Amino acid sequence: MIISLVLLSYSVKNIPIGTAYAVWTGIGAAGTAILGIYLFNESKEPLRIFFIILIVIGIVGLKFFDRS
């Protein structure tokens, strides 16, 4: 958890706080869902995978279309 906060504080030096926080929470949500699939044998339905991919696309989009 501490490493995560350190990386967040480092990232806000380069990108706006709103974008940094959205990326931080998005990575956490997608990462948790992916780990749940592989470690806990949760559902691998195509629609679930699709929405995880949408989260990742949103994260990338926030970074690429940031005007700063």
C-alpha positions as CSV (number, residue, x, y, z in Angstrom):
1,M,0.0,0.0,0.0
2,I,2.8,2.4,0.8
3,I,4.5,1.7,-2.5
4,S,1.2,2.5,-4.2
5,L,0.9,5.8,-2.5
6,V,4.5,6.7,-3.3
7,L,4.0,6.0,-6.9
8,L,0.8,8.1,-6.9
9,S,2.6,11.0,-5.4
10,Y,5.4,10.7,-8.0
11,S,2.9,10.6,-10.8
12,V,1.1,13.8,-9.8
13,K,4.3,15.6,-10.5
14,N,3.8,14.8,-14.2
15,I,0.1,14.6,-14.7
16,P,-3.0,16.4,-13.1
17,I,-4.3,14.9,-9.8
18,G,-7.6,14.0,-11.3
19,T,-6.0,12.0,-14.1
20,A,-3.5,10.4,-11.7
21,Y,-6.2,9.3,-9.3
22,A,-8.4,7.9,-12.0
23,V,-5.5,5.9,-13.4
24,W,-4.6,4.7,-9.9
25,T,-8.1,3.5,-9.1
26,G,-8.6,2.1,-12.6
27,I,-5.4,0.0,-12.4
28,G,-6.5,-1.2,-8.9
29,A,-10.0,-2.2,-10.2
30,A,-8.7,-4.0,-13.3
31,G,-5.9,-5.6,-11.4
32,T,-8.1,-6.9,-8.7
33,A,-10.6,-8.3,-11.3
34,I,-7.8,-10.0,-13.2
35,L,-6.2,-11.5,-10.1
36,G,-9.6,-12.7,-9.0
37,I,-10.0,-14.6,-12.3
38,Y,-6.6,-16.2,-12.1
39,L,-6.1,-16.8,-8.3
40,F,-9.7,-17.4,-7.2
41,N,-11.1,-19.0,-10.3
42,E,-13.8,-16.3,-10.7
43,S,-15.9,-16.1,-13.8
44,K,-14.1,-15.7,-17.2
45,E,-17.2,-14.6,-19.1
46,P,-16.4,-12.7,-22.3
47,L,-18.6,-9.7,-21.2
48,R,-16.6,-9.5,-17.9
49,I,-13.3,-9.5,-19.8
50,F,-14.7,-6.9,-22.2
51,F,-15.4,-4.5,-19.4
52,I,-12.0,-5.0,-17.8
53,I,-10.5,-4.1,-21.2
54,L,-12.7,-1.0,-21.3
55,I,-11.3,0.1,-18.0
56,V,-7.8,-0.3,-19.4
57,I,-8.7,1.6,-22.6
58,G,-10.1,4.4,-20.4
59,I,-6.9,4.6,-18.4
60,V,-4.8,4.8,-21.6
61,G,-7.2,7.4,-23.0
62,L,-6.9,9.6,-20.0
63,K,-3.2,9.7,-20.4
64,F,-3.0,10.2,-24.1
65,F,-5.7,12.9,-24.3
66,D,-4.5,14.9,-21.3
67,R,-3.8,18.5,-22.5
68,S,-1.0,19.2,-20.1
